[in-house]
Amino acid sequence: MAVSNDDRSMRGAGIAGLVWGMAEASFFFIVPDVLISAVALRSGRSAFAAVLGSLAGACIAGAAMFHWSQADPASARAAVDTVPFIPARLFEIAQTLSADHGGLAILFGSFIGVPYKVFAVQAPDSLSIAAFLGWTLPGRAARFVLTAVVASMLARTLGSRWQPRAIMGAWAVLWIAIYAGYWTQMSS
């Protein structure tokens, strides 16, 4: 049975999402949304695979970070402290959100710029691993799916007027602007 280009594209997007999701949930500092949106500009089906891969990667690395923090909270926190652009105030925000909202804090954090890895190393203080992973799915999926849908809609809207290179150029400029703003804010 022959494998179609679409199947290969979906498989590649899923694997890339898995790797990126694992990296970002542990020590990488650029969210999977960058990959998801790039894929969504070309293919909604492949974007869905990237979302699923990113979710799986977040769960795998999130569970590892949770268990590390459970065994040695100081070293897990210290390791996350070394990730660029994660100031101490984000740990305080995550702790306050978690105290006030439990696992729902992971969802809130996704939309206000608190990295998932910060929640992962603080979660053993208030959640079981099952609860943490249970909240990880909607907490990460909400933003990942929103990113894919918005990028797909933009590609459809702009696709009739813009060349693919122009769309990808606009995508790059947008992500550079988002990260320049975020990193400037986190550095102050």
C-alpha positions as CSV (number, residue, x, y, z in Angstrom):
1,M,0.0,0.0,0.0
2,A,1.4,3.3,-1.1
3,V,1.7,6.1,1.4
4,S,0.4,9.4,0.1
5,N,2.2,12.8,0.5
6,D,-0.6,13.9,2.8
7,D,-0.1,10.9,5.0
8,R,3.7,11.6,5.1
9,S,3.0,15.2,5.9
10,M,0.7,14.3,8.7
11,R,3.1,11.8,10.2
12,G,6.0,14.4,9.9
13,A,3.8,17.1,11.6
14,G,2.8,14.7,14.4
15,I,6.4,13.7,15.0
16,A,7.7,17.3,14.9
17,G,4.9,18.2,17.3
18,L,5.8,15.4,19.7
19,V,9.5,16.4,19.8
20,W,8.7,20.1,20.1
21,G,6.0,19.5,22.7
22,M,8.5,17.5,24.8
23,A,11.2,20.1,24.4
24,E,9.0,23.0,25.3
25,A,7.5,21.3,28.3
26,S,11.0,20.8,29.7
27,F,13.8,23.2,28.6
28,F,13.0,24.7,25.3
29,F,11.6,28.3,25.4
30,I,9.6,28.6,22.2
31,V,6.0,27.2,22.3
32,P,4.7,24.5,19.9
33,D,2.2,27.1,18.6
34,V,5.0,28.3,16.3
35,L,5.2,24.9,14.6
36,I,1.4,24.3,14.8
37,S,0.6,27.7,13.1
38,A,3.2,27.1,10.3
39,V,1.8,23.7,9.6
40,A,-1.8,25.0,9.7
41,L,-1.0,27.6,7.1
42,R,-0.4,24.7,4.7
43,S,-2.7,22.0,5.9
44,G,-5.5,21.7,8.4
45,R,-5.2,17.9,8.6
46,S,-1.4,18.1,9.3
47,A,-2.0,20.9,11.8
48,F,-4.3,18.5,13.7
49,A,-1.5,15.9,13.7
50,A,0.9,18.6,15.0
51,V,-1.6,19.5,17.8
52,L,-1.9,15.8,18.8
53,G,1.8,15.3,18.8
54,S,2.4,18.5,20.8
55,L,-0.1,17.4,23.4
56,A,1.5,14.0,23.7
57,G,4.9,15.6,24.0
58,A,3.7,17.9,26.7
59,C,2.2,15.0,28.6
60,I,5.4,12.9,28.4
61,A,7.8,15.7,29.4
62,G,5.3,17.2,31.9
63,A,5.0,13.8,33.6
64,A,8.8,13.6,33.7
65,M,9.2,17.1,35.1
66,F,6.4,16.3,37.7
67,H,8.2,13.1,38.9
68,W,11.6,14.9,39.0
69,S,10.0,17.7,41.1
70,Q,8.3,15.1,43.3
71,A,11.7,13.4,43.9
72,D,13.9,16.5,44.1
73,P,11.9,19.8,44.0
74,A,14.9,22.0,44.5
75,S,16.9,20.7,41.5
76,A,13.8,20.5,39.3
77,R,13.0,24.2,40.0
78,A,16.7,25.2,39.6
79,A,16.8,23.5,36.2
80,V,13.7,25.4,35.1
81,D,15.2,28.6,36.5
82,T,18.0,28.2,33.9
83,V,15.5,28.3,30.9
84,P,15.8,31.8,29.3
85,F,13.1,34.3,30.0
86,I,11.5,32.6,33.0
87,P,11.8,35.2,35.8
88,A,11.0,34.3,39.4
89,R,7.7,36.2,39.2
90,L,6.3,33.5,36.9
91,F,6.8,30.9,39.6
92,E,4.9,33.2,42.0
93,I,2.1,33.7,39.5
94,A,1.8,30.0,38.8
95,Q,1.8,29.3,42.6
96,T,-1.0,31.8,43.2
97,L,-3.0,30.6,40.2
98,S,-2.6,27.0,41.3
99,A,-3.6,27.8,44.9
100,D,-6.7,29.7,43.7
101,H,-7.8,27.5,40.8
102,G,-6.1,24.1,41.1
103,G,-5.4,22.4,37.8
104,L,-7.4,25.0,35.9
105,A,-4.4,27.2,36.5
106,I,-2.6,25.3,33.6
107,L,-5.3,26.6,31.2
108,F,-5.0,30.2,32.5
109,G,-1.2,30.0,32.3
110,S,-1.4,29.0,28.6
111,F,-3.1,32.4,27.8
112,I,-1.1,34.7,30.1
113,G,2.4,33.6,29.3
114,V,3.3,31.3,32.2
115,P,5.3,28.4,30.8
116,Y,3.8,24.9,31.3
117,K,7.1,23.7,32.7
118,V,6.7,26.1,35.7
119,F,3.4,24.4,36.5
120,A,4.9,21.0,36.0
121,V,7.6,21.5,38.7
122,Q,5.1,23.1,41.1
123,A,2.3,20.6,40.6
124,P,3.4,18.0,43.1
125,D,2.7,20.5,45.8
126,S,-1.1,20.4,45.0
127,L,-2.0,17.8,42.4
128,S,-1.6,14.1,41.9
129,I,0.1,13.0,38.6
130,A,-3.3,11.9,37.3
131,A,-4.9,15.3,38.0
132,F,-1.9,17.1,36.6
133,L,-2.0,15.2,33.3
134,G,-5.8,15.4,33.3
135,W,-5.6,19.2,33.4
136,T,-2.7,19.2,31.0
137,L,-4.9,18.0,28.1
138,P,-7.4,20.9,28.1
139,G,-4.9,23.3,29.4
140,R,-2.6,22.8,26.4
141,A,-5.2,21.8,23.8
142,A,-7.2,25.0,24.2
143,R,-4.4,27.2,23.0
144,F,-2.9,24.7,20.5
145,V,-6.3,24.2,18.8
146,L,-7.1,27.9,18.8
147,T,-3.7,28.5,17.2
148,A,-4.3,25.9,14.5
149,V,-7.8,27.2,13.7
150,V,-6.8,30.9,13.5
151,A,-3.8,30.1,11.3
152,S,-6.0,27.9,9.0
153,M,-8.6,30.6,8.8
154,L,-6.0,33.2,8.0
155,A,-4.4,31.0,5.3
156,R,-7.8,30.5,3.7
157,T,-8.6,34.2,3.8
158,L,-5.3,35.4,2.6
159,G,-4.6,32.5,0.2
160,S,-6.6,33.9,-2.6
161,R,-4.8,37.3,-2.4
162,W,-1.3,36.5,-1.2
163,Q,1.4,34.2,-2.4
164,P,2.4,31.4,-0.1
165,R,5.8,33.0,0.5
166,A,4.1,36.3,1.6
167,I,1.9,34.4,4.0
168,M,4.9,32.6,5.5
169,G,6.8,35.9,5.7
170,A,3.9,37.5,7.6
171,W,3.8,34.4,9.9
172,A,7.6,34.9,10.6
173,V,7.2,38.6,11.3
174,L,4.2,38.0,13.6
175,W,6.1,35.3,15.7
176,I,9.2,37.5,15.8
177,A,7.1,40.4,17.1
178,I,5.3,38.2,19.6
179,Y,8.5,36.8,21.0
180,A,10.3,40.2,21.0
181,G,7.5,41.6,23.1
182,Y,7.3,38.7,25.4
183,W,11.1,38.5,25.9
184,T,11.3,42.2,26.5
185,Q,8.5,42.0,29.1
186,M,10.1,38.9,30.8
187,S,13.5,40.6,30.9
188,S,12.3,43.7,32.7
